Amino acid sequence: RATEFINRLSLTNVRFIQHRPYSEMALYQRAADCLVVTARGGREETHFFTSPLKLFEYMASGTPIVASDTISLREVLTHERNALLVRPDDPRALAEGISRALDDVSLSASLARHASIDVGRYEWHARAKSIYNFLKDRAVRPKVLYLFAGERTRFIQAYRKGRVPDSQLLGLNHMSIFGIRAAYFENSLVRFLRRVHFNLAQIPALFIMRRYDAVFLGSNLPFVFLVKRILRMRRPAFILYNTFFTNTLRRHKEDWYGRLIRSALRSAEGIVSLSTSQRDALLEIGCAPNRLFLIPTGIETSFFESALAHPPSAGEYILSVGKDMGRDYRTLIAAARKFPDHQFVIIAAERNRKEIDVIPSNVRFIFDMPHDKTVQAYKKASVVVIPTFEEKKHLDASDCSGQYALLDAMASGRAIIVSERSTLTDYVARGAEVMMVPAEDPEELAEVIRHLLYNPKLRDRLGTQALRRVEEHFTTKQFAASLAEIFKPFIHERNA
């Protein structure tokens, strides 16, 4: 069929040779003036994953190579060192690469020489040694099971497509580079039980937990009580992610549920708090200090790179983002009434506006906006406001209300106003990276908004300093590195 195709094109300089014994391949490769490896680009699998064996034969042959510039081939080949790399799916680029290899004898000799040297790393004995070391290394790595509070499968799919940042993965995607074998558990039964009742979702994990050294979860304290106090399971270790424990303890000071969760918290092998105030609250109920860890949360700052260009000096609107029950949009709207000529945009959930009766014409609510669109909203904002309720009065909110929105706004380089809240003081300093205002004080909030609107240099300074701070201290990778150090000791205890 190939010969018929060539004949139809009237190509006299192309010849197809039928199947030949493998023993002859080295002769063909050595006799050639140039060897070509082509692969599809774009989103084709070959762009990311193919690793053809003939590539390594070509490198050993002493003949110059022209290859498609794909991610997979670039792991082995370096342009103008051991091969000429050309744009995939581009016949003209391929022809130019071949012509260059044929015409530039000195370059071709250099490419072939370096290829024959570099291929030594891929000989079978070297490969076998690498595989052995890989398996040996993994055999002593801690195994950690993530049990997420909410559904994560679709989120991970969206993350892989670049639609959402990795913040909600809590370092899962970085664990392998820090020596941890991490996996998450979710299936149709888990999703069904979650719909029936939130605290039932982790029950199926009982049947697989013993395969792991540690379990990492941030919800369902009754499940922790079941495993540690009723079933008396010493292993796996339970490491808890603390986003709501302080307010839960305050809501249930004396009742039976409060006693249950205090017992569950004291039984955990480790608790990761995101702020100093949360850790202090756990010390007050008798949690062992050596089991309490302070790790500031992190975000994927690279996801916000598209939002870093400064907007026009005035910006398009004042922005507020957040869906949890700790958001005080009533106070923000009261402040917005003092700026009838300025637009306010609130990206939230419908539940956040249920108790707000009248919304002025200069305030717009947007519900459930995708994260990639939210990034663009940050880009157009002149000021970002994160209004939260007074934390000791509204105990149905997350302890950490506003943390993610704060870091997102910082990564976007925006000037930020936040309500005073103890769980945010580990991340920013008043006047250095943000402006802080008393919670539930519309007069003070309006005054600070006015101050920023008419001081573009101050806005720029705050945005620049906030961006620098989040990049240096609060990335997901940094969070994962610290979390991995907490996981590592437990494998030694299991194997002792």
C-alpha positions in Angstrom: 0.0 0.0 0.0 2.8 2.4 0.8 4.5 1.8 -2.5 1.2 2.4 -4.4 0.8 5.7 -2.5 4.3 6.8 -3.4 3.7 5.9 -7.1 0.5 8.0 -7.1 2.5 11.0 -5.9 5.2 10.4 -8.5 8.0 10.6 -5.9 11.2 9.1 -7.3 13.4 9.7 -4.2 11.3 7.8 -1.7 11.6 4.0 -1.3 9.7 1.7 1.1 11.6 -1.5 2.1 9.6 -4.5 3.2 10.2 -6.1 6.6 13.8 -7.0 7.2 15.5 -9.1 9.9 16.4 -7.1 13.0 20.0 -8.1 12.6 20.2 -5.8 9.5 18.9 -2.7 11.2 22.3 -1.5 12.4 23.6 -1.7 8.9 20.8 0.5 7.5 21.2 3.0 10.3 25.0 3.2 9.9 24.7 3.5 6.1 22.3 6.5 6.4 23.3 10.1 6.1 20.5 11.2 8.5 18.0 9.3 10.7 14.5 10.8 11.3 12.1 10.3 14.3 8.7 11.8 13.9 5.9 12.1 16.4 2.6 14.0 16.6 2.4 17.2 18.6 -0.5 19.0 20.2 -2.5 16.9 22.5 -1.6 13.6 20.9 -0.4 10.9 23.3 2.9 10.7 21.4 3.6 14.3 22.3 3.7 13.4 26.0 4.5 9.7 26.4 6.1 7.9 23.5 9.7 6.6 23.9 10.5 4.6 20.8 13.3 2.0 21.1 14.6 2.9 17.7 15.6 6.4 19.1 18.2 4.8 21.3 19.4 2.6 18.4 19.8 5.7 16.3 21.8 7.4 19.1 24.2 4.4 19.2 24.6 4.2 15.4 26.9 7.2 15.0 24.5 8.8 12.5 23.0 12.3 13.0 19.3 12.5 14.1 16.5 14.8 13.2 13.5 14.4 15.5 10.1 16.0 16.3 10.3 18.5 19.2 7.9 16.8 21.6 7.9 16.7 25.4 8.6 12.9 25.4 11.6 13.1 23.0 13.0 16.2 24.7 13.5 14.1 27.8 16.3 12.3 25.8 17.3 14.6 23.1 18.7 18.1 23.3 18.5 20.5 20.4 21.9 21.0 18.7 23.7 18.8 21.2 22.7 15.3 20.2 20.0 15.9 17.6 18.2 18.6 15.6 14.7 19.1 17.0 12.0 20.4 14.6 8.4 21.5 15.0 6.0 18.5 15.1 3.4 18.1 12.3 5.3 20.6 10.1 6.7 19.1 6.8 8.6 22.3 6.0 10.3 22.4 9.4 11.2 18.7 9.0 12.6 19.3 5.5 14.7 22.2 6.8 16.1 20.1 9.6 17.1 17.3 7.3 18.7 19.8 4.9 20.7 21.3 7.7 21.9 17.8 8.9 23.0 16.9 5.4 24.6 20.3 4.6 26.5 21.0 7.8 28.9 18.1 8.1 30.7 19.5 11.2 27.4 19.9 13.1 26.2 16.4 12.1 29.5 14.9 13.3 29.1 16.7 16.6 25.5 15.6 17.0 26.3 12.0 16.3 29.3 12.0 18.7 27.3 13.4 21.6 24.4 11.1 20.9 26.7 8.0 21.1 27.9 9.3 24.5 24.5 10.2 25.9 22.9 6.9 25.0 25.1 5.2 27.6 22.7 6.3 30.2 20.0 4.2 28.5 21.8 0.9 28.2 19.9 -2.0 29.6 22.2 -2.6 32.6 21.8 1.2 33.5 18.0 0.9 33.1 17.9 -2.2 35.3 19.8 -0.4 38.0 17.5 2.6 37.8 14.4 0.4 38.0 15.9 -1.5 41.0 16.7 1.8 42.8 13.2 3.1 42.0 11.5 0.1 43.5 13.9 0.0 46.5 13.2 3.7 47.2 9.4 3.2 47.0 9.5 0.2 49.3 10.6 2.4 52.2 8.4 5.4 51.4 5.4 6.1 53.7 2.0 5.3 52.2 -0.6 8.0 53.0 -4.3 7.8 52.3 -6.1 11.1 51.7 -9.8 11.2 52.7 -11.3 14.4 51.4 -14.4 16.0 52.8 -15.9 16.7 49.4 -15.8 15.0 46.0 -12.4 15.2 44.3 -12.4 13.1 41.2 -13.9 15.7 38.9 -11.8 18.4 40.6 -8.6 16.4 39.8 -9.8 16.0 36.2 -10.3 19.8 35.9 -6.9 20.4 37.5 -5.2 18.2 35.0 -6.8 20.2 32.2 -5.6 23.4 33.7 -9.0 24.8 34.7 -8.5 25.0 38.5 -5.5 25.4 40.8 -4.3 22.6 43.0 -5.0 24.3 46.3 -7.9 21.9 47.2 -5.6 18.9 46.7 -3.7 19.8 49.9 -0.3 18.8 48.5 -1.5 15.4 47.2 0.0 16.1 43.7 3.4 17.0 45.2 3.9 14.2 47.7 5.9 11.9 45.4 8.7 14.4 45.0 9.0 14.6 48.8 9.2 10.8 49.3 5.6 10.0 50.0 3.3 7.5 48.3 0.0 9.3 48.5 -3.4 8.3 47.1 -7.0 9.4 47.7 -10.0 7.2 48.2 -13.2 7.8 46.4 -15.7 5.7 44.5 -19.4 5.5 43.7 -20.2 4.1 47.2 -18.4 7.0 48.9 -20.3 9.5 46.8 -23.6 7.8 47.6 -22.9 7.7 51.3 -21.8 11.4 51.3 -25.2 12.3 49.8 -27.0 10.2 52.5 -25.1 11.8 55.4 -21.8 13.7 55.4 -20.3 11.6 58.2 -20.9 8.3 56.4 -18.6 9.0 53.5 -15.4 7.6 55.1 -16.9 4.3 56.3 -15.8 2.3 53.2 -12.2 3.4 53.9 -12.2 1.1 56.9 -11.6 -1.9 54.6 -8.4 -0.5 53.0 -6.9 1.7 55.7 -4.5 -0.9 57.0 -2.6 -0.8 53.7 -1.4 2.7 54.7 1.0 4.1 57.2 -1.1 7.3 57.7 -4.5 8.7 56.9 -4.9 12.4 56.2 -8.4 13.9 56.6 -9.9 17.2 57.4 -13.5 16.3 58.4 -15.7 13.7 60.1 -14.4 13.7 63.7 -16.9 11.0 64.6 -15.1 8.7 62.2 -11.9 9.4 64.0 -13.6 8.6 67.3 -14.9 5.3 65.8 -11.5 4.2 64.6 -9.3 5.3 67.5 -11.7 5.0 70.5 -14.1 2.2 69.7 -12.2 0.0 67.2 -8.9 0.8 69.0 -6.9 0.8 65.8 -3.3 1.8 66.5 -2.5 1.9 62.8 -2.7 3.7 60.5 -1.8 6.9 62.1 -4.4 9.7 61.8 -3.2 13.2 60.8 -6.0 15.7 60.8 -6.3 18.9 58.8 -7.7 21.6 60.9 -10.0 24.1 59.3 -13.0 24.1 61.6 -12.1 22.5 64.9 -12.0 25.8 66.9 -15.5 26.9 66.1 -16.8 23.3 66.5 -15.3 23.2 70.0 -16.9 26.5 70.8 -20.3 25.4 69.6 -20.2 22.2 71.6 -18.6 23.1 74.9 -20.7 21.0 77.2 -22.8 18.6 75.2 -22.1 14.9 74.3 -20.9 15.8 70.8 -18.3 18.2 72.3 -17.0 15.4 74.5 -16.8 13.0 71.5 -14.9 15.4 69.3 -12.5 16.4 72.1 -11.8 12.7 72.6 -11.3 12.2 68.9 -8.9 15.2 68.6 -6.8 14.0 71.6 -6.5 10.5 70.0 -5.1 11.7 66.7 -1.4 11.1 66.0 -1.1 14.6 64.5 -3.2 17.7 63.9 -2.1 20.3 61.2 -3.4 23.7 62.0 -3.3 26.6 59.5 -2.9 29.4 62.2 -1.4 29.9 65.6 -4.8 30.6 67.1 -6.1 27.2 66.1 -3.2 25.4 67.6 -3.6 27.3 70.8 -7.3 26.3 71.0 -6.2 22.6 70.7 -3.6 23.1 73.5 -6.4 24.3 75.8 -8.4 21.1 75.4 -5.4 18.9 76.3 -4.0 17.9 73.0 -0.3 16.9 73.3 2.0 19.7 72.1 4.2 17.3 70.2 1.3 16.2 68.1 0.3 19.7 67.0 1.8 21.2 63.9 1.5 24.7 62.4 1.7 24.7 58.6 0.4 27.7 56.7 -1.8 26.7 53.8 -0.7 27.3 50.3 -2.0 28.0 46.8 -0.7 27.4 43.2 0.7 30.8 42.5 1.5 29.8 38.9 -2.2 29.5 38.2 -2.5 33.2 38.7 0.3 34.3 36.3 -2.2 35.4 33.7 -3.7 37.9 36.3 -0.5 39.6 37.2 -0.6 42.4 34.7 -1.7 45.6 36.4 -5.2 46.9 35.5 -5.9 50.5 34.6 -5.1 52.8 37.5 -8.7 53.0 38.6 -9.6 49.4 37.9 -13.1 48.4 36.9 -14.7 47.5 40.3 -14.2 46.5 43.9 -14.2 42.7 44.2 -15.1 40.3 46.9 -14.8 36.5 46.6 -15.9 33.7 49.0 -18.7 31.2 49.6 -18.3 30.0 53.2 -20.7 31.1 55.9 -18.1 33.4 57.5 -18.5 36.0 54.8 -20.1 39.3 55.9 -21.5 40.7 52.7 -24.1 42.7 54.6 -21.4 45.0 55.9 -19.7 45.2 52.5 -23.0 46.2 50.9 -23.6 48.9 53.6 -20.2 50.3 52.7 -20.9 50.1 49.0 -23.9 52.4 49.4 -21.5 55.2 50.1 -19.9 54.8 46.6 -22.8 55.0 44.2 -20.4 55.7 41.3 -18.3 52.6 41.9 -19.2 49.1 40.9 -18.9 46.2 43.5 -18.8 42.6 42.3 -19.3 39.7 44.8 -18.5 36.2 43.7 -20.3 33.9 46.1 -22.9 31.2 46.6 -26.6 31.9 46.7 -26.7 31.1 50.4 -24.5 34.1 51.0 -27.2 36.6 50.0 -30.3 34.9 51.5 -30.5 37.3 54.5 -29.7 40.4 52.4 -33.1 42.1 51.6 -32.1 45.0 49.3 -29.1 45.1 47.0 -28.1 48.5 45.6 -27.8 49.0 41.9 -24.0 49.3 42.1 -23.6 45.8 43.7 -23.6 42.7 41.5 -23.7 39.1 42.8 -22.2 36.3 40.7 -22.9 32.8 41.9 -20.5 29.8 41.5 -18.1 31.3 39.0 -15.4 28.8 37.8 -12.0 29.4 39.2 -10.4 30.2 35.9 -13.0 33.0 35.4 -12.4 34.2 38.9 -8.8 34.7 38.1 -9.8 37.1 35.4 -12.1 38.9 37.8 -9.2 39.5 40.1 -7.3 41.0 37.1 -10.0 43.7 36.6 -10.4 44.6 40.2 -8.9 47.8 41.7 -9.4 46.6 45.3 -10.3 43.2 46.8 -12.3 43.2 50.0 -12.6 40.1 52.2 -15.2 40.9 54.8 -15.8 38.3 57.5 -17.9 38.2 60.6 -16.5 38.7 64.1 -15.1 35.2 64.6 -16.3 34.5 68.2 -19.9 35.5 67.4 -20.6 33.5 64.2 -19.5 29.9 65.1 -21.1 28.2 62.1 -18.3 29.5 59.8 -15.0 27.9 59.1 -12.2 28.9 61.5 -10.2 30.0 58.4 -12.8 32.0 56.6 -11.1 34.2 54.0 -7.7 32.4 53.9 -7.9 31.1 50.4 -9.4 34.3 49.0 -6.7 36.2 50.7 -3.9 34.1 49.1 -5.6 34.2 45.7 -5.9 38.0 45.8 -2.2 38.2 47.0 -1.1 35.9 44.1 -3.0 38.2 41.7 -1.1 41.3 43.0 -4.2 43.1 44.2 -4.6 45.7 47.0 -6.6 43.9 49.7 -8.8 44.9 52.6 -9.5 42.2 55.2 -11.6 42.0 58.3 -9.5 41.5 61.5 -9.4 37.7 62.2 -6.9 35.8 64.3 -6.5 33.0 61.6 -5.3 35.5 59.1 -2.5 37.2 61.1 0.0 34.4 60.3 -0.2 35.4 56.7 -0.1 39.2 56.5 0.8 42.2 58.5 -1.5 45.2 58.8 -0.3 48.0 56.4 2.5 45.9 55.0 0.6 43.6 52.6 -3.0 44.4 53.3 -5.3 46.9 55.0 -7.1 45.5 58.0 -10.5 46.8 59.4 -12.6 45.8 62.4 -15.1 43.1 61.6 -18.7 44.2 61.0 -17.9 47.9 60.8 -19.2 49.4 57.6 -18.1 53.0 58.4 -14.4 51.9 58.9 -14.6 49.7 55.8 -15.9 52.5 53.7 -13.2 54.8 54.9 -10.4 52.4 54.0 -12.0 51.7 50.5 -12.0 55.4 49.9 -8.4 55.7 51.0 -7.3 53.0 48.5 -9.4 54.2 45.6 -7.8 57.6 45.7 -4.2 56.4 46.3 -3.0 54.3 43.3 0.6 54.3 44.5 -0.5 52.7 47.8 -2.6 50.1 45.9 0.4 49.2 43.7 2.7 49.0 46.7 0.4 46.7 48.7 -0.2 44.5 45.6 3.5 44.1 44.9 4.4 43.3 48.5 1.4 40.8 48.8 2.5 39.0 45.6 6.1 38.8 46.8 5.0 37.4 50.2 2.7 34.7 48.8 5.3 33.5 46.3 8.0 33.3 49.0 6.0 31.7 51.8 2.6 30.3 50.8 2.7 28.0 47.8 1.1 24.5 47.6 4.5 23.0 47.1 5.8 24.5 50.3 2.8 23.3 52.2 3.3 19.8 50.8 7.0 19.8 51.8 6.2 20.6 55.4 3.3 18.1 55.5 5.5 15.3 54.1 7.9 15.7 57.0 5.0 15.0 59.4 4.1 11.8 57.4 7.6 10.3 57.2 8.2 9.1 60.8 5.2 6.8 60.8 6.6 4.2 58.4 9.4 3.5 60.9 6.9 2.8 63.6 4.9 0.5 61.4 8.0 -1.5 60.4 9.5 -1.5 63.9 
